[in-house]
Amino acid sequence: MKVVAPESISDHIGKEVGVSDWLTIDQERINEFADVTEDHQFIHVDPEAAKASPFGTTVAHGFLTLSMLSKLASQSVIVLEGIKMGVNYGFDKVRFVTPVKSGKRIRGRFTLMSAKQKLPGQWSLKYGVKVEIEGEEKLALAAEWLTMQFV
């Protein structure tokens, strides 16, 4: 996480602002996500049945990988100096590129695409996000993520 004065935020537009640590997506996390979302499709929660799938094992829900952006971002994105709070504002684009197999590790790469003051003390920041899977060439997901910070 990098603390930046609002008046210098434009210096970071178009630049990679952070890379998170690796985070393991294990079967326990996948099962817990399945319970919370009530999505118990076999490719997520049944290792035996998943062996016969094209993936050869269980895989994380795409929405699980997406939901981990908050954790990955906590180490990686810009925080405006004097911040009172930050909120998720949505996405302009999300693509689930490659499933994350159980036991794999992911990390996020964050590039600041834009930063605009909407109202006094209210900033909209847009990040290009790439979630990598350790040891794999293809990304897990790519997104354009909108956040709002209040200073």
MIKE-698320 format. One record per residue (C-alpha): x, y, z; residue in one letter. Coordinates in steps of 0.2 Angstrom, whole numbers, padded with zeros to 4 digits, always signed. Layout:
BEGIN
XYZA ...
END
This chain:
BEGIN
+0000+0000+0000M +0006+0017-0005K +0000+0033+0003V -0001+0047-0009V -0007+0065-0007A -0022+0069-0018P -0014+0083-0027E +0000+0071-0034S -0011+0056-0038I -0011+0060-0057S +0008+0056-0056D +0003+0037-0054H -0009+0036-0068I -0004+0022-0081G +0009+0015-0069K +0009-0002-0059E +0006+0004-0041V +0008-0013-0032G +0010-0032-0033V +0002-0042-0018S +0010-0056-0009D +0005-0074-0015W -0011-0081-0007L -0016-0099-0007T -0033-0104-0013I -0035-0121-0004D -0049-0133-0004Q -0055-0127+0013E -0057-0109+0007R -0066-0116-0009I -0078-0126+0002N -0082-0112+0013E -0085-0100-0002F -0097-0114-0009A -0106-0114+0008D -0108-0096+0009V -0114-0094-0009T -0124-0110-0010E -0114-0115-0026D -0109-0133-0023H -0106-0138-0041Q -0095-0153-0041F -0080-0145-0050I -0078-0134-0034H -0082-0146-0020V -0080-0165-0026D -0062-0169-0029P -0066-0187-0035E -0079-0181-0048A -0068-0166-0053A -0054-0178-0058K -0065-0182-0073A -0067-0164-0078S -0056-0155-0090P -0047-0147-0075F -0042-0164-0067G -0046-0157-0050T -0057-0145-0041T -0056-0127-0045V -0060-0111-0036A -0076-0102-0041H -0073-0087-0052G -0082-0076-0040F -0070-0082-0026L -0055-0077-0035T -0064-0060-0039L -0069-0058-0021S -0050-0060-0016M -0046-0043-0024L -0050-0034-0008S -0037-0044+0001K -0024-0043-0013L -0027-0024-0014A -0025-0021+0004S -0006-0023+0001Q -0005-0016-0016S -0016+0000-0020V -0014+0018-0017I -0022+0026-0002V -0025+0044-0002L -0017+0054+0012E -0030+0058+0025G -0042+0044+0019I -0058+0042+0030K -0064+0027+0021M -0063+0018+0005G -0077+0008-0004V -0079-0004-0018N -0088+0005-0032Y -0089-0009-0045G -0081-0015-0061F -0081-0009-0079D -0074-0026-0085K -0071-0043-0078V -0064-0058-0087R -0062-0075-0079F -0047-0081-0090V -0041-0097-0082T -0048-0107-0067P -0038-0107-0051V -0035-0126-0046K -0036-0130-0028S -0020-0128-0019G -0013-0115-0031K -0007-0098-0026R -0013-0081-0034I -0007-0063-0033R -0013-0047-0039G -0005-0034-0050R -0013-0016-0049F -0011-0002-0062T -0019+0014-0059L -0029+0018-0074M -0038+0034-0068S -0041+0045-0053A -0054+0059-0053K -0061+0070-0039Q -0080+0068-0041K -0085+0079-0026L -0074+0088-0014P -0065+0075-0004G -0073+0061-0015Q -0061+0052-0027W -0065+0039-0040S -0050+0027-0043L -0050+0015-0057K -0037+0000-0057Y -0032-0012-0070G -0030-0028-0061V -0022-0044-0066K -0023-0059-0055V -0009-0071-0059E -0008-0090-0054I +0009-0095-0048E +0018-0106-0061G +0005-0103-0075E +0007-0093-0090E -0012-0087-0091K -0020-0075-0079L -0034-0081-0067A -0043-0065-0071L -0042-0048-0078A -0053-0033-0072A -0056-0014-0072E -0060-0011-0054W -0068+0005-0048L -0065+0011-0030T -0070+0027-0021M -0060+0035-0007Q -0066+0049+0004F -0053+0061+0012V 
END
